[in-house]
Each structure stands twice: as structure tokens, then as C-alpha cells.
């Protein structure tokens, strides 16, 4: 019993320091932002390729523009369709996803800030515009800097069972928010 108490006394400061350290780490929180899942489905492993490279139409002269689409997974994946809503001045907080997202703005306007942009220059997307969120190590923050509600629809493909959103502890140091 004495030996256990001695170890407890020795380890107490270490445990306390770890708890204080972990408690002080906070992700940048979302505010005025809500995400809801419209649908979710499971896909088995797949390999899809589309190529329209140098096809000649009937006239034999003009060529189509090159369009190449590739998607390959190993193991099952989860496919999400998400509805995202930002109140005026709402923010997602700094975060990433384990896979990529295809995003379309359906109302208002949003500003997307990249975690690795040293100038913290956001890109504004308005109704009908789309963008790709690469996910992985690519952190970003999305804000509604307009005067009306903003909404998007996102399609996400991530590894099966993975957490869809990963909060980032430290955002872009160049950004004041």
C-alpha cells in the first residue's frame, strides 16, 4: 500500500499537468453554423476512370477538350450529402475532413479561408458557385461575411466509419479569427 501511495504522489504532478495541458487545447469553435446530414450511404471499394482525350467529332477536325475523372478507393467508403447553414457572421471554425468534399453554394455567400494561406485571403463563393475542399491535411474555415443567411450542399467521400469532421486546434496564424 505504501508503495502504491508513493507512486501516486510521484505521478500526481505529471497527471495534473497532462490534464491541464489537454484542457487548455481547444479547437476554434463553430458559431452560427449548423450542418445536417441529408443522406449517408456505404460504398464498397471501387475504381472509376473517365477519359475524353482527343476525341474527334464527325467533322474530323475539331477536338473535344480533355476531361479526366478518376476515383479509386481501397476498402469501403461512406458517402455523405450535407446541408450547411451559416447565420450572418457564422463560422465553421478551423477544421478538415478525412476525404474530399464537393461544395455548391445554394443561398447567400460564403468566404473560404485556407489554413496554409500566408495572406489569409479568403475566396468568396456565391449562389451557384462550387469548390472542392481537399480534406486530409488541408484545414480550412468557412464564414458568412454577408448580410443574409448562407447555405451550401456538400457531397463528401470518406473512409468507412471515419469521423466526418476533424476540428483543428490551431488555425491559420495569419488570420485574426
N, C-alpha and C positions, 0 to 999 in steps of 0.2 A: 504494500500500500504506500509506504514512504517513497519507494522508487517511482511509482506512478505519479505521486504528488510532485516530486522533484522534476519529472519530465513535463508535467503540466505547467509548473512555474517557469521552466526554461522556454517552453514553446508558446506560452501565453502572449508575450510581446510580438512574436512572429505572426501568430494567428490574428491578433488585433490589428497589426499593420496591414496584413493582407486584406482583412475585411474593410478597413478604412480606405485602402487603395482601390479596391473593387467598387466600393460605394461611391467613390469620387469620380469614377469613369462614367460619363453619361453621353449618350448619343445626342445629336441635335434633334430635338423632338419635332414631330409634325404638329402643326397648329392650323386650324381652319381647313383641314384636309380630311377627306373620307374616301376610302377605297372599298368597293364591294365586288364580290365575285359573281359575275353573270352566269358563267358556266366553267366547269372543270372536267377534263377527261384524261384518260390514261392512254398513251400510245406505246406500242411495242417498238423495239429497235427498228429503224428504217434508214434507207439510203435513197435519196431522190436527187436526180440531176435533170436539169433542163438546159438545152443548148439551142440557140438560134444564131449560129455563127456563119456569116457569109452566105446565107441562103439567097438564091437568085429567083426573083419572081418570073412570071411567064415572059416578060419582055427581054429577059436575059441580060439586062444592062444594070439596072439599079440593084443595090443590095440592102437588105434589112439591117437595122442597127443590131449590134451584138447584144444579146441578153443572156446571161448565165445565172442560174439559180441553183445552189447546192445546199442540201441539208442532210446531215448524216449524224445519227446518234448511235451510241453503244449502250445497250440496256434500255429499259423503259423510261418514258418521259411523261411529265404532266403538262397539259396544255390548259392555260387559263385564259378566259376572256374577262377583263376587269373594267369596271366603271369607276372613274376617279372624278371627284368633285372638290374644287377649291372655292372657298369663300373669298371675298375681296381680302387681299393681304395674306391669304392662306399659303402654307408651305408644307412640302413633304418632309422637310429635314433632310440631312445628308444620308444617302443610302445607296445600295446597289442590289442586284438580283443575281442569282446563280446562273442565269441564262439571259438571252436577249429578249427585248420587247419591241413590238411594232406598235407605235402610238399614233392615234389620229385625234386632233382637237375637234370636239363636237359643239362647243359653245365658248364664247369669250376668247381669252388669250392667256397663254402661259409663257413663262420665261424659264428656260432650262439652263442651269449652270453646271459646268463640268468640273469635277474635282481636281483635274490636273491643268486647268487653265490659269496660268500665272497672272493674267489680267482680270480675271473674274468678270469676263464679258459674257453676259447671258445671250442666248438666242431666243427670240420671240417667235412663237408659233400661234397662228390664229385659225379660226374655223376652217376646216378642210385641209389644213396642212398636216403633214405627217413627219415623223422622225423615227430613227432607230436608237434605242437605248441598248448599248452593247452588253451591259451587265458585267459579270465577272469582277475584275479588279477596278472597273470603271465606275467610280462613285459619281453621283450627281444629286442635285437639289432642284426641285421644280417649284416655282412660285407664281401666284396670281398677283401681278402688279397692276392689273387693270381696275376698272370701276364696276364690273359686273361679275356674276358667278361664272366660273370657267369649268368645263368638263372635257374629259378625254375618254376614249375607249382604247384599251391596250390588249394585245394578244401576246402572251408570254409562253415560251417553251423552256422548261427547266427539268433537271433530273428528277425522276420519280421520287416522291417523298421529301424532297428538299424544302427548306423554308423559302417561301416566295420572296420575301423582302428581308434584307440584311441591313440593319442600321449601322452607320459608320460613326465611330466615336469622334473622330476629328474631321471636320470638313475642310474645305479649301482655305488655307491660311490667307489667301489674297482677298477673300470675300469677307465683308464686315458683318455678315449674318451667320 
